[in-house]
Amino acid sequence: MSGFRQTGPTTATTTIDITTDGTGPLSLTVSWSAGDAGGQPGTPDGAVQTLERSGATQYTLTVDHTFQSNGCYWSVRATTTPASADGGASQQLLTRRCDIR
């Protein structure tokens, strides 16, 4: 996962690169959360997104989300079925509206 960034006051985008060892079907599940503590996943925010792919061994997917929560930290987690060797990926960012003092 790369490029998780805030794109607006309540919106974010992330890019997910997937390499497989075969062209069979793949399911990518992306979940979002928000909270006020860094390093913690926070509370789930919005619906889980599921994307289905097949026919290739490499995919680059961009996924957008509009956050409903006012949490200072936004998180994204991506997992695949079949499961990846690394167990998935996650990233977190501090939103622009919050100030760390």
Backbone as numpy.savetxt, mean C-alpha at the origin, in Angstrom:
# Nx Ny Nz CAx CAy CAz Cx Cy Cz
7.75 -2.49 -2.96 6.90 -1.33 -2.96 7.80 -0.11 -2.96
7.43 0.85 -3.79 8.24 2.07 -3.86 7.32 3.26 -4.09
7.81 4.41 -3.80 7.11 5.63 -4.16 5.81 5.88 -3.42
5.67 5.41 -2.17 4.47 5.75 -1.40 4.56 7.21 -1.05
3.58 7.99 -1.53 3.65 9.43 -1.31 2.26 10.03 -1.22
2.20 11.13 -0.51 0.97 11.90 -0.39 0.82 12.73 -1.66
-0.37 12.69 -2.27 -0.61 13.44 -3.51 -1.57 14.60 -3.32
-2.24 14.67 -2.19 -3.19 15.73 -1.88 -3.49 15.70 -0.40
-4.38 16.57 0.08 -4.68 16.62 1.52 -5.19 15.29 2.09
-5.89 14.50 1.27 -6.43 13.23 1.76 -6.09 12.06 0.84
-5.18 12.26 -0.11 -4.90 11.22 -1.10 -3.43 10.81 -1.11
-3.21 9.55 -1.49 -1.86 9.01 -1.60 -1.81 8.01 -2.75
-0.60 7.71 -3.18 -0.38 6.72 -4.23 0.85 5.90 -3.87
0.88 4.68 -4.34 2.05 3.83 -4.17 2.27 3.02 -5.43
3.51 2.65 -5.67 3.86 1.81 -6.81 4.36 0.48 -6.27
3.83 -0.59 -6.84 4.17 -1.93 -6.38 4.75 -2.71 -7.55
5.98 -3.19 -7.38 6.65 -4.01 -8.39 6.59 -5.46 -7.95
6.14 -6.32 -8.85 6.02 -7.75 -8.54 6.75 -8.55 -9.61
7.60 -9.47 -9.17 8.26 -10.41 -10.06 7.88 -11.81 -9.61
7.40 -12.62 -10.55 6.99 -13.98 -10.23 7.86 -14.98 -10.98
7.77 -16.24 -10.59 8.53 -17.28 -11.29 7.65 -18.03 -12.29
6.47 -17.52 -12.56 5.58 -18.13 -13.53 4.51 -17.15 -13.95
3.74 -17.51 -14.98 2.74 -16.60 -15.52 1.33 -16.89 -15.01
1.23 -17.75 -14.02 -0.08 -18.11 -13.48 -0.77 -16.94 -12.80
-1.99 -17.14 -12.37 -2.74 -16.05 -11.75 -2.12 -15.57 -10.44
-2.24 -14.28 -10.22 -1.69 -13.61 -9.04 -2.75 -12.66 -8.51
-2.91 -12.65 -7.22 -3.83 -11.73 -6.57 -3.02 -10.81 -5.66
-3.15 -9.51 -5.86 -2.48 -8.51 -5.03 -3.53 -7.87 -4.13
-3.27 -7.88 -2.83 -4.17 -7.26 -1.87 -3.46 -6.06 -1.25
-4.10 -4.90 -1.33 -3.52 -3.66 -0.80 -4.46 -3.13 0.28
-3.90 -2.93 1.47 -4.69 -2.40 2.59 -4.06 -1.11 3.09
-4.90 -0.23 3.55 -4.49 1.11 3.98 -4.88 1.31 5.43
-4.10 2.08 6.16 -4.44 2.40 7.55 -3.89 3.77 7.89
-4.42 4.34 8.97 -3.99 5.66 9.42 -3.99 5.69 10.94
-3.08 6.47 11.50 -2.99 6.59 12.95 -2.13 7.76 13.35
-1.96 7.93 14.63 -1.18 9.06 15.15 0.16 8.66 15.73
0.55 7.39 15.60 1.82 6.92 16.14 2.68 6.35 15.01
3.88 6.90 14.86 4.80 6.37 13.88 5.25 4.97 14.24
5.46 4.13 13.24 5.91 2.77 13.47 4.80 1.79 13.81
3.58 2.28 13.93 2.42 1.44 14.21 1.51 1.45 12.99
0.83 0.34 12.69 0.00 0.30 11.49 -1.23 1.19 11.55
-1.74 1.50 12.72 -2.92 2.35 12.81 -4.21 1.57 12.59
-5.28 2.31 12.32 -6.61 1.76 12.12 -6.88 1.58 10.64
-7.46 0.47 10.22 -7.76 0.30 8.80 -8.56 1.48 8.25
-8.24 1.88 7.04 -8.88 3.04 6.42 -9.40 2.63 5.04
-10.70 2.61 4.89 -11.30 2.28 3.60 -11.25 0.80 3.28
-11.76 0.49 2.11 -11.85 -0.91 1.68 -10.49 -1.43 1.23
-10.28 -2.71 1.47 -9.10 -3.40 0.94 -9.27 -3.49 -0.58
-8.19 -3.24 -1.30 -8.23 -3.33 -2.76 -7.55 -4.62 -3.21
-8.19 -5.34 -4.11 -7.64 -6.57 -4.65 -7.53 -6.46 -6.16
-6.34 -6.73 -6.68 -6.08 -6.68 -8.12 -5.65 -8.06 -8.58
-6.20 -8.52 -9.67 -5.87 -9.83 -10.23 -5.03 -9.63 -11.49
-3.97 -10.43 -11.63 -3.12 -10.37 -12.81 -2.71 -11.78 -13.20
-2.42 -11.97 -14.50 -1.86 -13.23 -14.99 -1.28 -12.98 -16.38
-0.44 -13.92 -16.84 0.10 -13.85 -18.19 1.48 -13.27 -18.32
2.07 -12.78 -17.22 3.41 -12.21 -17.27 4.17 -12.62 -16.01
5.45 -12.32 -15.97 6.24 -12.60 -14.78 6.67 -11.33 -14.05
6.38 -10.16 -14.63 6.69 -8.89 -13.97 5.52 -7.93 -14.13
5.21 -7.26 -13.03 4.12 -6.29 -13.04 4.57 -5.06 -12.26
4.17 -3.89 -12.73 4.32 -2.65 -11.99 2.94 -2.04 -11.90
2.43 -1.93 -10.69 1.07 -1.46 -10.47 1.09 -0.21 -9.61
0.31 0.78 -9.99 0.14 1.99 -9.21 -1.25 1.96 -8.60
-1.31 2.16 -7.29 -2.58 2.09 -6.58 -2.77 3.40 -5.81
-3.95 3.99 -5.94 -4.29 5.25 -5.29 -5.30 5.01 -4.18
-5.31 5.93 -3.21 -6.26 5.81 -2.10 -6.63 7.19 -1.59
-7.89 7.35 -1.21 -8.36 8.55 -0.53 -8.61 8.19 0.93
-7.86 8.82 1.82 -7.98 8.53 3.24 -9.19 9.22 3.84
-9.90 8.49 4.70 -11.05 9.02 5.42 -10.65 9.52 6.81
-9.56 8.99 7.33 -9.09 9.30 8.68 -8.25 10.57 8.69
-8.17 11.19 9.85 -7.32 12.37 10.04 -5.99 12.02 10.68
-5.61 10.75 10.69 -4.36 10.34 11.31 -3.16 11.01 10.68
-2.14 11.27 11.49 -0.92 11.91 10.99 -0.04 10.96 10.19
-0.16 9.67 10.47 0.64 8.67 9.76 -0.27 7.81 8.89
0.08 7.70 7.64 -0.63 6.83 6.71 0.25 5.63 6.41
-0.36 4.46 6.32 0.38 3.23 6.01 -0.30 2.48 4.88
0.51 1.75 4.14 0.01 0.86 3.10 0.71 -0.48 3.24
-0.03 -1.55 3.01 0.52 -2.91 3.06 0.05 -3.66 1.84
0.98 -4.38 1.21 0.66 -5.18 0.03 1.08 -6.62 0.26
0.17 -7.54 -0.05 0.46 -8.97 0.02 -0.05 -9.63 -1.25
0.50 -10.78 -1.55 0.09 -11.50 -2.76 -0.37 -12.91 -2.42
-1.19 -13.44 -3.31 -1.58 -14.85 -3.30 -1.32 -15.37 -4.70
-0.44 -16.36 -4.87 0.35 -17.02 -3.84 1.27 -16.04 -3.10
1.60 -16.40 -1.87 2.40 -15.52 -1.02 3.81 -15.34 -1.56
4.32 -14.13 -1.40 5.70 -13.85 -1.80 6.66 -14.38 -0.75
7.89 -14.61 -1.14 8.90 -15.14 -0.22 9.16 -14.19 0.94
9.01 -12.88 0.71 9.28 -11.90 1.77 8.05 -11.59 2.63
6.92 -12.21 2.32 5.73 -12.01 3.13 4.96 -10.75 2.83
5.38 -9.99 1.84 4.69 -8.75 1.49 5.53 -7.54 1.85
4.96 -6.37 1.65 5.69 -5.13 1.89 4.76 -4.11 2.51
5.34 -3.19 3.28 4.56 -2.10 3.84 5.43 -0.85 3.92
4.76 0.29 3.88 5.44 1.58 4.04 4.53 2.51 4.81
5.15 3.52 5.42 4.41 4.51 6.20 4.97 5.88 5.89
4.10 6.89 5.94 4.57 8.27 5.77 3.90 9.17 6.79
4.56 10.29 7.08 4.01 11.34 7.92 3.33 12.33 6.99
2.06 12.60 7.21 1.33 13.49 6.31 1.82 14.93 6.45
1.60 15.69 5.40 2.04 17.09 5.38 1.29 17.95 6.38
0.08 17.54 6.78 -0.69 18.38 7.69 -0.24 18.27 9.14
0.65 17.33 9.44 1.09 17.13 10.82 2.50 17.65 11.02
2.74 18.16 12.20 4.01 18.78 12.55 4.61 18.04 13.73
5.83 17.53 13.56 6.51 16.84 14.66 7.37 17.87 15.40
7.17 17.97 16.70 7.94 18.94 17.50 8.74 18.23 18.55
